[in-house]
Amino acid sequence: MLERLKGYVQNPVFLFILWMGVGLACSLSLMIKGTYSNYVIFSQSFWHAISSSPLYVEYLQEQKDFFLYGISFTALISPFAALPRPLGMVLWCMVNCGFLYYAISKLDLKKWQFAVVVLVSVNDVFTAVLSQQYSIGITAMIIFAYVLIEKEKDLWAALMVVFGVMTKLYGVVGLAFFLFSKHKMRFVASLLFWGVVVFLLPMLYASPEYVVHSYKEWFDVLIYKNELNQFKINQNISLLGMLHRITGASFSDLWIIIPGMLLFALPYLRIRQYQNESFRFLFLSSALLFMVLFSTGTETYGYLTAMVAVGIWYVKTPTQVTTPRLNLFLLIFCILLTSLSTTDLFPRFIRMDYVKPYALKALPCTLIWLKIVWEQLTQNFACSSEKIETS
């Protein structure tokens, strides 16, 4: 009976239906309620670009917040914006969900490993779709950058990085895998090529002057928004925000970001470990977690990225053999506090009095990220991989 259940859970068809079903159920409920303000902002950006209207001002009659993405994003959203708004919103959410599922499926994972990653993160598919998040697509691009570099398809890996950077900046995380490329000069040349292509793309429907000016305005509004995020209860749900709120102190985020960047980069010194797949996988997990933990723009809805990273770490860590109980504890702790703390399954008074005010969603992910860095710095991945394969 247990074996049969295990077979069902690991079945790719079941996992696909579960993942996409959650996304569809959530997007349809949004359509019925008519509550999809983020998608309105996204879709209207295309029409503003078409009419050469300012992208980064408040349109109080249309939307409730600023548009915060690069003008190249307007090309991405254009096919959806051309549809009736409810239909466009549902398709936008489903395409993003499908893109991320497909990206995860392209990782070199066994059936049980793929199932763990999907099951660990599927609850956060619901919360991400609830806010029509583009971070779903950005996460997929970063994973694809890793996958394509692994497959020596540097031209397309560079496209993932460039399009991510020029639409939401977070795509720059894809450069974390540059040193693993076997064709570094080709990769750099591809970055330059796609940089020009993506930069010029909006000029198909907007004037060059408007496009250049919009890029400049984008950087200005991001600086402004970063300052606002630090003090909003629903923003900066990151390691940065957690430390600010717990200590009650006012200090520059650079005191946290710079040591964090150094910790992230230290494992690059272990050049001999580059040849081990599990070492490279941990860099993927570390990069995705870093993006969430060290950004003032991190929201509750952005933790799908972190949960995917945690799932990848759990199935690929070399300490799967040496510290299985600790790893399992951290995974369960993360599922409970990071993933489920925003649901009705979690005690409301703990959520409202502790988790939300102190940004404690970031705590389990921070502990796991620190453990990942420690593993990268201390483990012999060649020996560990052999133990995992034979266990």
Legacy VTK file of the C-alpha trace (Angstrom):
# vtk DataFile Version 3.0
C-alpha trace
ASCII
DATASET POLYDATA
POINTS 391 float
0.000 0.000 0.000
2.772 2.418 0.976
4.742 1.534 -2.141
1.690 2.202 -4.305
1.131 5.570 -2.590
4.813 6.400 -3.049
4.454 5.600 -6.737
1.465 7.930 -7.088
3.234 10.784 -5.311
6.303 10.427 -7.530
4.238 10.204 -10.709
5.102 13.212 -12.934
1.495 13.404 -14.171
0.186 13.671 -10.598
2.795 16.300 -9.734
2.023 18.339 -12.858
-1.731 18.254 -12.204
-1.162 19.195 -8.544
1.167 22.112 -9.369
-0.865 23.517 -12.250
-4.154 22.742 -10.507
-3.175 24.876 -7.530
-2.229 27.740 -9.854
-5.449 27.389 -11.867
-7.690 27.220 -8.791
-6.120 30.358 -7.362
-6.196 32.361 -10.619
-9.824 31.399 -11.290
-10.827 32.519 -7.795
-9.115 35.852 -8.475
-10.994 36.148 -11.759
-14.331 35.484 -10.071
-13.630 37.999 -7.302
-12.117 40.534 -9.703
-9.122 41.052 -7.405
-5.930 41.058 -9.427
-4.462 44.528 -9.021
-0.863 43.487 -9.773
-1.865 42.075 -13.145
-3.671 45.339 -13.927
-0.393 47.181 -13.310
1.484 44.702 -15.512
-0.957 44.768 -18.427
-1.456 48.535 -18.356
2.297 49.057 -18.641
2.138 47.839 -22.250
-0.615 50.294 -23.174
1.255 53.109 -21.439
4.355 52.252 -23.465
2.341 52.146 -26.698
0.997 55.632 -26.015
4.375 56.921 -24.761
2.828 57.723 -21.377
5.097 57.774 -18.300
5.585 54.267 -16.923
6.651 55.133 -13.400
3.924 57.422 -12.108
0.775 56.631 -10.162
-2.357 56.030 -12.199
-4.855 56.156 -9.355
-7.854 55.536 -11.621
-6.292 52.323 -12.966
-4.083 50.759 -10.328
-3.063 50.870 -6.684
0.718 50.945 -6.918
3.711 51.869 -9.070
4.943 49.852 -12.019
8.431 48.727 -10.978
9.800 46.659 -13.867
12.003 47.543 -16.819
10.370 48.700 -20.035
11.406 45.396 -21.670
8.776 43.782 -19.442
6.100 45.513 -21.530
7.098 43.311 -24.476
6.740 40.196 -22.324
3.277 41.147 -21.057
1.979 42.336 -24.443
0.368 39.039 -25.587
-1.562 38.846 -22.316
-2.453 42.551 -22.279
-4.059 42.180 -25.718
-6.594 39.693 -24.297
-9.666 40.471 -22.187
-8.257 41.291 -18.762
-9.664 38.315 -16.767
-8.499 35.823 -19.401
-5.124 37.506 -19.723
-4.629 37.332 -15.962
-5.418 33.610 -15.781
-3.127 32.810 -18.709
-0.360 35.004 -17.254
-0.465 33.073 -13.980
-0.634 29.681 -15.681
2.224 30.398 -18.100
4.422 31.517 -15.208
3.533 28.403 -13.188
4.132 26.122 -16.155
7.437 27.823 -16.945
8.741 27.255 -13.408
7.500 23.654 -13.297
9.222 22.988 -16.625
12.450 24.596 -15.387
12.495 22.398 -12.260
11.769 19.314 -14.389
14.886 20.048 -16.453
17.156 19.807 -13.418
19.105 16.565 -13.115
16.880 15.120 -10.397
15.698 11.582 -9.727
11.967 10.969 -9.523
11.844 11.119 -5.737
14.025 14.240 -5.669
11.809 16.043 -8.184
8.737 15.024 -6.167
10.235 16.444 -2.956
11.038 19.791 -4.593
7.511 20.081 -6.018
5.736 19.012 -2.816
7.861 21.272 -0.592
7.090 24.343 -2.695
3.562 23.715 -4.041
1.822 25.603 -1.190
3.774 28.694 -2.158
2.557 28.388 -5.746
-0.841 29.379 -4.352
0.513 32.415 -2.487
2.600 33.524 -5.483
-0.344 33.282 -7.882
-2.494 35.091 -5.331
-0.373 38.153 -6.104
0.104 37.302 -9.817
3.830 37.295 -9.141
6.373 37.734 -11.931
8.952 36.350 -9.483
7.663 32.905 -10.544
9.000 33.539 -14.029
12.221 35.127 -12.750
12.901 32.030 -10.625
12.387 29.868 -13.709
14.838 32.023 -15.700
17.520 31.653 -13.017
17.044 27.883 -12.907
17.149 27.743 -16.696
20.375 29.796 -16.693
21.885 27.077 -14.478
20.449 24.214 -16.577
21.558 25.701 -19.890
25.089 26.366 -18.637
25.212 22.744 -17.450
24.178 21.664 -20.957
26.755 24.023 -22.532
24.020 26.085 -24.219
25.548 29.383 -23.191
23.766 31.472 -25.824
20.354 30.652 -24.340
21.612 30.777 -20.762
22.714 34.354 -21.439
19.221 35.204 -22.729
17.718 34.042 -19.426
20.128 36.241 -17.480
19.728 39.329 -19.659
15.938 39.185 -19.865
15.732 38.695 -16.106
18.045 41.648 -15.436
16.339 44.026 -17.849
12.867 43.281 -16.554
13.314 42.869 -12.789
17.067 43.057 -11.997
16.888 39.840 -9.960
17.918 37.928 -13.064
21.477 39.023 -12.311
21.557 36.078 -9.894
21.975 33.872 -12.974
25.539 35.168 -13.260
26.336 33.135 -10.135
26.909 30.148 -12.425
29.316 31.925 -14.798
32.410 30.172 -13.415
30.831 26.793 -14.154
30.565 27.599 -17.857
32.972 25.741 -20.132
32.641 28.482 -22.745
33.109 31.695 -20.787
33.991 33.924 -23.735
30.968 32.664 -25.659
28.823 33.348 -22.600
30.135 36.927 -22.278
29.622 37.559 -25.993
26.091 36.170 -25.704
25.366 38.497 -22.780
26.402 41.468 -24.898
24.384 40.267 -27.894
21.178 39.693 -25.920
21.738 42.900 -23.980
21.506 44.876 -27.227
18.541 42.848 -28.513
16.486 43.145 -25.314
17.376 46.834 -24.931
16.108 47.564 -28.452
13.045 45.290 -28.216
10.624 47.960 -26.866
11.617 50.220 -29.756
9.382 48.063 -31.959
6.438 49.999 -30.517
7.968 52.996 -28.697
10.402 55.728 -29.713
14.120 55.337 -28.888
14.005 58.513 -26.754
11.076 57.167 -24.740
12.772 53.790 -24.191
16.090 55.292 -23.039
14.299 57.733 -20.744
12.187 54.906 -19.298
15.274 52.888 -18.385
16.669 55.915 -16.546
13.381 56.488 -14.726
13.275 52.818 -13.765
16.530 53.019 -11.838
15.393 56.207 -10.123
12.097 54.673 -8.987
13.854 51.503 -7.752
16.068 53.599 -5.479
13.008 55.431 -4.183
11.067 52.189 -3.673
14.002 50.571 -1.859
13.902 53.340 0.740
10.160 52.873 1.241
10.384 49.073 1.498
12.570 49.180 4.594
9.724 50.439 6.759
6.650 48.685 5.325
5.225 45.769 7.313
4.388 43.813 4.140
7.761 44.479 2.503
11.360 43.625 3.389
10.336 40.194 4.712
13.946 39.137 4.427
17.008 38.607 6.586
17.537 42.369 6.366
14.022 43.154 7.564
14.105 40.475 10.249
17.282 41.873 11.822
15.980 45.442 11.685
12.684 44.498 13.324
14.081 42.185 16.002
16.813 44.593 17.091
14.764 47.761 16.580
17.997 49.372 15.416
18.502 51.634 12.435
21.607 50.757 10.431
22.680 50.518 6.812
21.758 47.261 5.088
25.308 47.179 3.739
26.439 45.936 7.159
24.512 42.753 6.366
24.698 42.620 2.575
28.492 42.888 2.249
29.261 40.042 4.725
26.471 38.061 3.027
28.077 38.542 -0.389
31.450 37.474 0.986
29.948 34.341 2.512
28.144 33.566 -0.733
31.340 34.001 -2.765
33.778 32.115 -0.492
32.910 28.648 -1.886
34.083 29.798 -5.328
37.613 29.371 -3.968
37.113 25.596 -3.910
37.863 25.262 -7.618
38.487 21.503 -7.437
34.893 20.981 -6.320
33.459 22.602 -9.466
33.426 19.229 -11.230
30.965 17.784 -8.701
27.313 18.256 -9.624
26.095 18.421 -6.018
28.496 21.324 -5.367
27.034 23.204 -8.319
23.490 22.365 -7.216
24.163 23.918 -3.832
25.232 27.113 -5.590
21.847 27.145 -7.303
20.088 26.801 -3.932
22.363 29.380 -2.323
21.810 31.895 -5.141
18.011 31.569 -5.022
17.969 31.950 -1.236
20.368 34.908 -1.387
18.002 36.684 -3.777
15.184 36.393 -1.247
17.101 36.952 1.993
19.122 39.997 0.957
16.459 42.103 -0.773
14.323 44.826 0.790
11.708 44.081 -1.869
10.986 40.560 -0.604
7.319 39.966 0.124
5.434 37.000 1.543
4.418 36.096 -2.008
8.045 35.848 -3.120
8.916 32.876 -0.930
8.115 30.356 -3.653
11.675 30.997 -4.827
13.043 30.201 -1.378
10.997 27.011 -0.995
12.166 25.701 -4.375
15.741 26.402 -3.245
15.176 24.600 0.058
13.763 21.576 -1.752
16.762 21.431 -4.099
19.150 21.714 -1.151
17.412 18.946 0.778
17.624 16.389 -2.036
21.123 17.338 -3.190
23.033 18.176 -0.013
26.074 15.956 0.625
25.084 15.900 4.314
22.045 13.843 3.394
24.038 10.886 4.776
25.929 12.509 7.666
23.294 14.781 9.254
19.920 13.478 8.042
18.049 14.339 11.259
19.275 17.928 11.310
18.418 18.339 7.631
14.937 16.929 8.177
14.402 19.199 11.172
15.402 22.264 9.159
13.138 21.216 6.284
10.118 20.727 8.561
10.896 23.964 10.417
10.996 25.778 7.073
7.735 24.252 5.844
5.980 25.221 9.073
7.350 28.724 9.666
8.150 29.909 6.143
5.496 28.215 4.034
2.524 27.514 6.293
2.732 30.525 8.628
0.610 32.602 6.239
-2.194 30.011 6.115
-5.095 29.216 8.439
-3.280 26.007 9.412
-0.935 28.153 11.501
-2.072 29.649 14.862
-3.298 33.171 14.108
-1.921 34.799 17.275
1.592 33.524 16.522
1.319 34.738 12.933
0.020 38.191 13.830
2.044 38.816 17.022
5.377 37.298 16.074
5.839 36.001 12.511
4.577 39.062 10.633
5.903 41.871 12.891
9.394 40.347 13.052
9.590 38.913 9.498
10.234 35.454 10.943
9.431 33.782 7.620
13.078 34.510 6.834
14.484 32.659 9.863
14.406 29.009 8.641
15.664 30.022 5.202
18.510 31.963 6.796
19.559 28.936 8.846
19.428 26.701 5.783
21.389 29.213 3.693
24.108 29.393 6.349
24.227 25.595 6.441
24.534 25.487 2.646
27.525 27.843 2.775
29.094 25.751 5.558
28.601 22.589 3.488
30.128 24.199 0.420
33.172 25.221 2.431
33.751 21.964 4.328
32.453 18.949 2.411
34.332 16.731 -0.007
31.613 16.553 -2.640
33.216 13.750 -4.640
33.184 11.371 -1.655
29.787 12.574 -0.473
28.224 11.971 -3.892
29.464 8.387 -3.901
27.912 7.787 -0.449
24.587 9.242 -1.535
24.496 7.111 -4.678
25.145 3.918 -2.701
22.834 4.749 0.223
LINES 1 392
391 0 1 2 3 4 5 6 7 8 9 10 11 12 13 14 15 16 17 18 19 20 21 22 23 24 25 26 27 28 29 30 31 32 33 34 35 36 37 38 39 40 41 42 43 44 45 46 47 48 49 50 51 52 53 54 55 56 57 58 59 60 61 62 63 64 65 66 67 68 69 70 71 72 73 74 75 76 77 78 79 80 81 82 83 84 85 86 87 88 89 90 91 92 93 94 95 96 97 98 99 100 101 102 103 104 105 106 107 108 109 110 111 112 113 114 115 116 117 118 119 120 121 122 123 124 125 126 127 128 129 130 131 132 133 134 135 136 137 138 139 140 141 142 143 144 145 146 147 148 149 150 151 152 153 154 155 156 157 158 159 160 161 162 163 164 165 166 167 168 169 170 171 172 173 174 175 176 177 178 179 180 181 182 183 184 185 186 187 188 189 190 191 192 193 194 195 196 197 198 199 200 201 202 203 204 205 206 207 208 209 210 211 212 213 214 215 216 217 218 219 220 221 222 223 224 225 226 227 228 229 230 231 232 233 234 235 236 237 238 239 240 241 242 243 244 245 246 247 248 249 250 251 252 253 254 255 256 257 258 259 260 261 262 263 264 265 266 267 268 269 270 271 272 273 274 275 276 277 278 279 280 281 282 283 284 285 286 287 288 289 290 291 292 293 294 295 296 297 298 299 300 301 302 303 304 305 306 307 308 309 310 311 312 313 314 315 316 317 318 319 320 321 322 323 324 325 326 327 328 329 330 331 332 333 334 335 336 337 338 339 340 341 342 343 344 345 346 347 348 349 350 351 352 353 354 355 356 357 358 359 360 361 362 363 364 365 366 367 368 369 370 371 372 373 374 375 376 377 378 379 380 381 382 383 384 385 386 387 388 389 390
